[in-house]
Amino acid sequence: METIELFCKNNGKYYNVQPGCSLLEFERIVESDIQREGGAPLCTSGVPIAAYSDNSLKELGFKVYSSQAIEFIDVTGTDGQRVYSRSLCMVVQKCVVDLWGEKPCLRFDYSLPIGLYGEIDGVRLSPEQVAQLKERVAAEIKADSLFEKRKMSAKEASELYTARGQVEKGQLAMQIGKFYVSAYWLNGYCDTFYGPLLYSTGYITNWNIIHCGKGFCLQYPLPSNPEKLPEFVYQEKLHKLFEENRRWLDIVGAHNVPTINNAISNGWSNQVVMISEGLHNRKYGQIADMIHDRRDKVKVVLIAGPSSSGKTTTSMRIALQMKVLGLNPVVIAMDDYFVDREFTPKDEKGDYDFESIYAMDLELLNTQLNQLFNGQEVDMPKYDFAQGKKIFGKNRLKLEENDILVMEGIHALNPELTRSIADERKFKVYASALTTLSIDENNYISTSDNRLLRRIVRDNNFRAYSAEKTILRWKSVRDGEMKNIFPYQENADVMFNSSLVYELSLLKYYAQPQLLKISPLSPAYPEANRLLKFLSYVTEMSPADQAAIPPTSVMREFIGGSSFEY
């Protein structure tokens, strides 16, 4: 029989194999070759769990029938982590059904910095029940059962999911517009996951389930440290913010992609936009009320949040509401307090680390803030980025009776930034796009994906950056957030969720054409392909629908047409 040629990117060698060879079989061929030659491990962690086949992510059971380039991946990459976490979710989903039946169903509502939050509809799980679930999951993993991918008709899938109470999943199966859909089977349990899974449950070696809120937190390794689970810390403010957003979704009447698709298809998008924006308006006003109530002591409002959270619009909207209450917000640019370039700390590669808090002139910032609070006039710096140094003598500032400083930046909630300022003088705001909108009952939408789509749209519209460039820079952006922002989010006096229930339908209109431009040969292609598949489940907002979005909306920061100047 004629063979096909496969190129393994991991070790740079070509291999001839039989058509229909699975990626798992090919991996074993390559591993055997590496062992004979005493070469380096195929993957960083030593355990390949999926692969790119001609730059498209596939499970190890995928069979290859033509010559292709194959790159094996492990849990140290973002795609590997997704494969791992999806598979763990299916095991948990099956075990919930084993223990408590198909109804009520388990929902994975949102992602946390330390895992996924899951609840069973209408059930408050006790610590004992969570322990029981953990024991059942451990047994399923130990059995090393196969995840089997099969095709079924969309009608059959819809009827199966609807019958067991997964109405949203059943609706989406019919909305996708395909006659056949893919599903995974695990010991007789069937479910849909929008991406590849592991070959078997035995590949799951590091996980935990911890009682949390009404449900549990499902933990799995982070790519940065696959050997160790993140430390579990209950983040009460973040949890309450997600609960608030869930109530907002109740008001809007939408919790998932199928309901939003129905609203847009049926001409109800204007109503969805107006209610969503009204809820934002109300929240901005509430935050301003809190600042006003503490006006005798608060002298500076500090706003932080990860990339593409809409921090700039959020700060402007809060400032506007403060003016309504008779306060006068005075904006200070945190970037003006960078140290002179020669004193900027460097990272492990020897490059300037502009995201380090010590790239800020902390002594000058704290000194000048205290001088302003004490009624002194201050010579404010202006940072000249071309020269890499602060310039003085161009802006003097003295605070009047109703003036309150507003500062926005990645370090705003880090106590080190304002270490010499009394806590009572500070009001801290954390802003992020923390969507609780889901694809269906047990397939959540990552808040990181939401922000990445925002950034792709904004970078293309206002910074002349391609989607490819934005995707390739995203990992370093995320690494900076994990280090400089997320550890301090619970320091906030108030958290603001800048996500809007209609925004994925809006962002699809702008992001999809940019993602389609990325070449299959680009290292950004797997991520672009994943985002395009995800967006294929979403009904796009037309330009006519978009006309209802007000000029003060946070979404105008990304798509244009804002009444604010950025």
C-alpha positions in Angstrom: 0.0 0.0 0.0 1.2 3.5 -0.9 2.4 5.4 2.2 1.9 9.1 3.0 4.7 11.4 4.3 4.2 13.2 7.7 6.6 15.9 8.9 6.9 16.1 12.7 7.6 19.8 13.6 8.7 18.8 17.1 11.9 17.1 16.0 12.1 18.3 12.3 12.0 14.8 10.8 9.9 13.2 8.0 8.2 9.8 8.4 6.4 7.5 6.0 3.2 6.0 7.5 0.1 4.2 6.2 -2.9 6.3 5.3 -5.4 6.3 8.1 -2.7 6.4 10.7 -4.0 8.1 13.9 -2.1 10.9 15.5 -1.6 8.7 18.6 0.0 6.0 16.4 2.2 8.6 14.8 3.2 10.0 18.1 4.3 6.5 19.2 6.4 6.1 16.1 8.1 9.4 16.7 8.6 8.7 20.4 10.2 5.3 19.6 12.5 7.0 17.1 13.5 9.7 19.7 14.2 7.0 22.3 16.5 5.1 19.9 18.5 8.3 19.2 18.4 9.6 22.7 16.8 12.9 21.7 14.9 15.5 23.7 11.3 14.8 24.7 8.7 15.4 22.1 7.0 18.0 24.3 8.0 20.1 27.3 5.9 18.2 29.8 6.8 14.9 28.2 3.1 14.0 27.5 1.6 15.0 24.2 -2.2 15.4 24.5 -3.2 16.8 21.1 -1.6 18.0 17.9 -1.8 20.6 15.1 -2.4 18.8 11.8 -1.5 21.4 9.1 -2.0 24.0 11.8 -5.5 22.8 12.8 -6.0 21.5 16.3 -6.9 17.8 16.4 -7.4 15.1 19.0 -4.9 12.2 19.1 -7.5 9.9 17.7 -7.7 11.9 14.5 -6.7 9.8 11.4 -4.5 11.3 8.7 -5.0 10.3 5.1 -2.7 12.7 3.2 0.8 14.2 3.7 0.7 16.8 6.4 2.9 18.7 8.9 2.2 17.5 12.5 3.1 19.4 15.7 2.3 17.7 19.0 1.3 19.9 22.0 1.0 19.5 25.8 -0.6 21.3 28.7 2.1 24.0 28.7 0.3 25.7 25.8 -3.0 27.5 25.8 -4.6 25.1 23.3 -3.3 22.2 25.3 -4.9 23.6 28.5 -8.2 24.0 26.7 -8.2 20.3 25.5 -7.3 19.2 29.1 -10.0 21.4 30.8 -12.7 20.5 28.2 -12.1 16.8 28.8 -12.2 17.2 32.6 -15.5 19.0 32.2 -17.0 16.1 30.3 -15.9 13.7 33.0 -17.5 15.9 35.7 -20.6 16.3 33.6 -21.0 12.5 33.2 -20.4 12.0 37.0 -23.1 14.5 37.9 -25.5 12.5 35.7 -24.3 9.3 37.3 -24.9 10.6 40.8 -28.0 12.8 40.4 -29.6 12.0 37.1 -29.9 14.1 33.9 -32.2 16.7 35.5 -31.4 19.2 36.9 -28.3 19.8 34.7 -24.9 21.0 35.5 -23.8 24.4 34.3 -20.2 25.7 34.0 -21.1 29.3 34.4 -17.8 31.2 34.2 -14.0 31.0 34.5 -12.1 32.2 37.5 -8.4 32.9 37.8 -8.2 29.6 39.8 -10.5 27.4 37.8 -14.1 27.0 36.6 -17.2 27.7 38.6 -20.0 25.0 38.3 -23.5 24.8 39.7 -26.4 22.3 39.4 -29.7 24.0 38.5 -31.8 24.7 41.5 -29.5 22.7 43.9 -27.2 24.1 46.6 -24.4 21.5 46.9 -23.1 20.7 50.3 -19.4 20.1 51.0 -20.3 16.4 51.5 -21.9 16.2 48.0 -19.0 17.9 46.4 -16.7 15.4 48.1 -18.9 12.6 46.7 -18.6 14.1 43.2 -14.8 14.3 43.5 -14.6 10.7 44.5 -16.8 9.7 41.5 -14.6 11.7 39.1 -11.4 10.2 40.5 -12.9 6.7 39.8 -13.8 7.7 36.2 -10.3 9.1 35.5 -8.7 6.0 37.0 -10.7 3.8 34.6 -8.8 5.4 31.7 -12.0 5.4 29.5 -11.9 6.6 25.9 -13.4 9.8 24.6 -15.0 8.7 21.4 -15.9 11.3 18.7 -18.8 10.4 16.5 -21.2 12.2 14.1 -24.9 12.4 14.6 -27.6 14.3 12.8 -28.4 17.8 14.2 -32.0 16.7 14.7 -31.0 13.6 16.6 -28.6 15.6 18.8 -31.2 18.3 19.4 -33.8 15.8 20.5 -31.2 14.0 22.8 -30.1 17.1 24.5 -33.6 18.6 24.9 -35.0 15.4 26.4 -32.5 15.5 29.2 -33.0 19.2 30.0 -30.2 20.8 27.9 -32.6 23.0 25.9 -29.9 25.5 25.0 -27.6 22.9 23.6 -30.5 21.4 21.7 -31.4 24.8 20.2 -27.8 25.5 19.2 -27.5 22.1 17.4 -30.3 23.3 15.1 -29.0 26.8 14.7 -25.5 25.8 13.5 -26.9 25.1 10.1 -25.2 21.7 9.5 -27.0 18.4 8.9 -24.5 16.4 11.0 -22.7 17.6 14.2 -19.9 16.1 16.2 -20.4 14.7 19.7 -18.2 12.9 22.2 -19.1 9.7 24.0 -17.7 8.6 27.4 -19.0 5.2 28.7 -22.4 5.7 27.2 -22.7 9.4 28.1 -22.9 11.8 25.1 -22.2 15.5 25.0 -21.0 18.3 22.7 -17.8 20.2 23.3 -16.6 22.8 20.8 -13.1 21.7 20.4 -11.0 18.5 20.6 -10.8 16.3 23.8 -8.1 14.0 25.2 -7.7 10.5 23.9 -8.8 9.0 27.3 -9.5 10.0 30.9 -6.1 8.6 32.0 -4.4 11.7 30.5 -6.0 13.7 33.3 -3.5 13.6 36.1 -3.7 17.0 37.9 -7.1 18.4 39.0 -9.3 19.2 42.0 -12.9 19.9 42.9 -13.5 22.3 45.8 -16.8 23.4 47.4 -17.5 27.0 46.5 -20.7 29.1 46.8 -23.7 27.1 45.7 -21.6 24.7 43.7 -17.9 24.0 43.2 -14.7 25.2 41.7 -13.1 22.8 39.2 -9.3 23.2 39.0 -6.8 22.2 36.4 -3.2 23.2 35.7 -2.2 26.6 34.2 0.1 26.5 31.2 2.8 28.4 33.1 3.0 25.7 35.8 1.4 22.4 34.8 2.8 20.5 37.7 1.0 22.6 40.3 -2.6 23.7 40.7 -3.2 27.3 41.4 -3.8 28.1 45.1 -7.5 28.2 45.9 -8.6 31.5 47.3 -12.3 32.3 47.5 -12.7 35.7 45.8 -15.9 37.0 47.3 -16.1 40.3 45.4 -15.5 38.6 42.0 -18.1 35.9 42.8 -20.7 38.6 43.7 -19.9 40.4 40.5 -20.7 37.3 38.5 -23.9 36.8 40.5 -24.9 40.4 39.7 -24.2 39.8 36.0 -26.3 36.6 36.1 -29.2 38.7 37.5 -28.6 41.2 34.7 -29.0 38.4 32.2 -32.3 37.4 33.8 -33.5 41.0 33.3 -32.4 41.0 29.6 -33.8 37.5 29.2 -30.7 35.9 27.8 -28.1 33.6 29.3 -26.5 32.0 26.3 -25.7 32.3 22.6 -29.0 30.6 21.3 -31.2 33.1 23.1 -29.2 36.1 21.8 -29.3 34.5 18.3 -33.1 34.3 18.6 -33.3 37.9 19.7 -31.3 39.2 16.8 -33.0 37.0 14.2 -36.5 38.1 15.5 -35.7 41.8 15.4 -35.4 42.3 19.2 -31.8 43.5 19.2 -32.7 47.2 19.9 -34.5 46.1 23.1 -31.5 44.0 24.2 -29.1 46.9 23.5 -31.2 49.4 25.4 -31.7 47.3 28.5 -28.0 46.3 28.5 -26.9 49.9 28.2 -29.4 51.0 30.8 -28.0 48.5 33.3 -24.5 49.9 32.7 -25.8 53.4 33.2 -27.3 52.5 36.5 -24.0 50.9 37.7 -21.9 53.9 36.7 -24.3 56.1 38.7 -24.1 53.7 41.7 -20.3 53.9 41.7 -20.4 57.7 41.5 -22.9 57.7 44.5 -20.4 55.6 46.5 -17.6 58.1 45.8 -19.9 61.1 46.6 -20.8 59.5 49.9 -17.1 59.4 50.9 -16.2 62.8 49.4 -15.0 64.2 52.7 -12.2 61.6 52.8 -11.7 60.3 49.2 -9.2 62.3 47.2 -8.2 59.9 44.4 -10.2 57.3 42.4 -7.9 54.5 41.2 -9.2 52.3 38.2 -7.5 49.1 37.0 -8.4 46.2 34.8 -7.0 43.9 32.2 -6.5 44.7 28.5 -9.6 45.7 26.5 -11.8 45.9 29.5 -13.0 49.4 28.5 -11.2 51.1 31.4 -11.0 54.4 29.5 -14.7 54.6 28.8 -15.4 53.3 32.3 -13.3 56.1 33.9 -15.0 58.7 31.7 -18.5 57.5 32.4 -17.8 57.4 36.2 -16.3 60.9 35.9 -19.4 62.1 34.1 -21.6 60.8 36.9 -19.4 62.4 39.5 -19.9 65.8 37.7 -23.7 65.3 37.9 -23.2 65.0 41.7 -21.2 68.3 41.9 -17.8 66.7 42.1 -15.0 67.7 39.8 -12.8 64.8 38.5 -9.3 65.7 37.6 -7.6 63.1 35.4 -3.9 62.3 36.0 -2.1 60.1 33.4 -0.2 57.4 35.2 2.2 57.1 32.2 3.6 60.5 33.1 5.2 58.9 36.2 7.5 56.4 34.4 11.0 56.5 35.7 13.6 57.9 33.2 14.4 55.2 30.7 17.9 54.5 32.1 16.3 53.5 35.4 13.7 51.2 33.9 14.0 47.6 35.3 14.8 44.8 32.8 13.2 41.4 32.4 14.9 38.0 32.3 15.7 38.6 28.6 17.4 41.8 29.3 14.7 43.9 27.7 13.1 46.9 29.4 10.1 45.8 31.6 7.7 48.7 31.2 4.9 46.7 32.9 6.9 46.3 36.2 5.5 48.5 38.9 9.1 49.6 39.5 9.1 51.2 36.0 7.0 53.8 37.8 8.6 56.7 39.9 6.8 55.6 43.1 8.5 58.1 45.3 7.6 61.1 43.1 4.0 59.9 42.6 3.4 59.5 46.3 5.1 62.7 47.3 3.1 64.7 44.7 -0.2 63.1 45.7 0.2 63.9 49.3 1.2 67.5 48.4 -1.9 67.9 46.3 -4.1 66.4 49.1 -2.5 69.0 51.6 -3.5 71.9 49.4 -0.2 72.6 47.8 0.4 73.5 44.1 2.5 70.9 42.3 4.6 71.0 39.2 3.2 67.9 37.4 5.5 65.8 35.1 4.8 65.1 31.4 6.6 62.0 30.2 8.5 62.4 26.9 8.5 58.9 25.4 10.9 59.9 22.6 13.5 61.1 25.1 12.6 58.6 27.8 12.4 61.1 30.5 10.0 63.3 32.5 9.6 67.0 31.6 8.6 69.6 34.1 7.4 73.2 34.0 4.4 72.8 31.7 1.6 71.9 34.0 1.0 73.1 37.6 -1.9 71.7 39.6 -3.7 72.6 42.8 -6.8 70.8 44.0 -9.9 72.9 44.7 -12.6 72.0 47.2 -14.7 69.6 45.0 -11.7 68.2 43.0 -11.0 64.5 43.1 -8.1 62.9 41.2 -8.8 60.0 38.8 -6.0 57.7 37.8 -6.3 54.7 35.5 -3.6 52.0 35.0 -2.6 48.4 35.3 -1.0 48.9 38.8 -3.8 51.1 40.2 -4.9 48.4 42.7 -1.5 47.4 43.8 -0.9 48.8 47.3 2.7 49.4 46.4 1.7 52.1 43.9 0.2 54.4 46.5 2.0 53.1 49.5 2.3 56.5 51.2 -1.4 57.4 50.7 -3.8 56.7 53.5 -6.4 54.1 52.5 -9.3 56.3 53.4 -8.2 58.8 50.7 -8.4 56.1 48.0 -11.4 54.7 46.2 -10.5 51.7 44.1 -12.4 50.4 41.0 -11.7 47.1 39.1 -13.2 47.0 35.6 -13.2 43.9 33.4 -15.4 42.3 30.7 -16.5 39.3 32.8 -19.1 37.7 30.7 -21.3 35.0 32.1 -22.9 34.4 28.7 -22.4 30.8 27.7 -22.5 28.8 24.4 -24.8 26.4 26.1 -25.4 24.8 29.5 -21.9 23.4 30.1 -19.7 25.3 27.5 -18.8 28.6 29.0 -17.3 31.6 27.1 -13.9 32.6 28.3 -13.7 36.2 29.5 -10.2 36.2 27.9 -11.8 35.3 24.5 -14.2 38.2 24.9 -11.4 40.7 25.6 -9.3 39.3 22.8 -12.1 39.9 20.2 -12.5 43.4 21.5 -8.7 44.0 21.1 -8.6 42.6 17.6 -11.4 45.0 16.6 -9.9 48.0 18.4 -6.3 47.3 17.1 -7.6 47.0 13.5 -9.8 50.1 13.7 -7.5 52.5 15.6 -3.9 51.2 15.7 -3.4 49.7 12.2 -2.6 46.3 13.8 -3.6 43.2 12.0 -5.5 40.4 13.8 -2.5 38.2 13.3 -0.2 40.7 15.2 -2.8 41.1 18.0 -3.1 37.3 18.5 0.6 36.8 18.5 1.0 39.5 21.2 -1.9 38.2 23.3 0.2 35.7 25.4 2.6 38.3 26.6 -0.4 40.6 27.5 -2.0 37.7 29.4 1.2 37.0 31.2 1.4 40.6 32.3 -2.2 40.5 33.6 -1.6 37.4 35.6 1.4 39.1 37.3 0.3 42.7 37.7 -3.5 42.8 37.7 -5.4 39.7 38.8 -3.6 39.3 42.1 -4.9 42.7 43.3 -8.5 42.7 41.9 -10.0 41.9 45.3 -8.4 45.1 46.7 -11.2 47.0 44.8 -13.9 48.9 46.7 -16.2 48.1 43.8 -16.0 45.9 40.7 -17.5 46.9 37.4 -18.4 44.3 34.7 -18.1 46.1 31.3 -19.4 43.2 29.3 -22.6 43.6 27.4 -24.9 40.7 26.5 -25.0 41.6 22.8 -21.4 42.3 22.2 -20.3 39.0 20.7 -22.9 39.4 17.9 -21.5 42.9 17.4 -17.8 41.9 17.5 -18.4 39.1 15.0 -19.3 41.7 12.4 -15.9 43.4 12.8 -13.6 40.6 13.9 -14.6 37.8 11.5 -13.3 39.5 8.3 -10.0 40.2 10.0 -9.6 36.6 11.2 -10.3 35.3 7.8 -7.2 37.2 6.5 -4.8 35.1 8.5 -2.9 32.6 6.4 -3.1 28.9 7.3 0.7 29.0 7.5 0.8 31.7 10.2 1.5 30.7 13.8 -1.6 32.7 14.7 -3.8 30.5 12.5 -4.8 27.9 15.1 -6.1 30.6 17.4 -7.8 32.4 14.5 -9.4 29.2 13.4 -10.7 28.5 16.9 -12.2 32.0 17.2 -13.8 31.7 13.8 -15.4 28.4 14.8 -16.6 29.9 18.0 -18.1 32.9 16.2 -19.8 30.6 13.7 -22.3 29.8 16.5 -23.2 33.5 16.9 -25.7 35.4 14.8 -24.1 38.7 13.6 -25.5 42.1 14.3 -26.2 44.1 11.1 -25.2 47.7 10.7 -28.9 48.7 11.1 -29.0 46.8 14.5 -25.8 48.6 15.6 -27.4 52.0 15.1 -29.1 51.5 18.5 -25.7 51.4 20.4 -25.4 54.9 22.1 -22.2 57.0 21.5 -21.3 56.7 25.2 -21.3 52.9 25.2 -18.2 51.1 26.2 -18.4 49.2 22.9 -17.8 52.5 21.0 -14.2 52.4 22.4 -13.7 49.4 20.1 -15.9 49.9 17.1 -15.8 53.7 16.8 -18.4 56.4 16.9 -17.9 57.4 20.6 -18.7 60.8 21.9 -15.6 60.6 24.2 -12.1 61.5 23.0 -9.6 58.7 23.6 
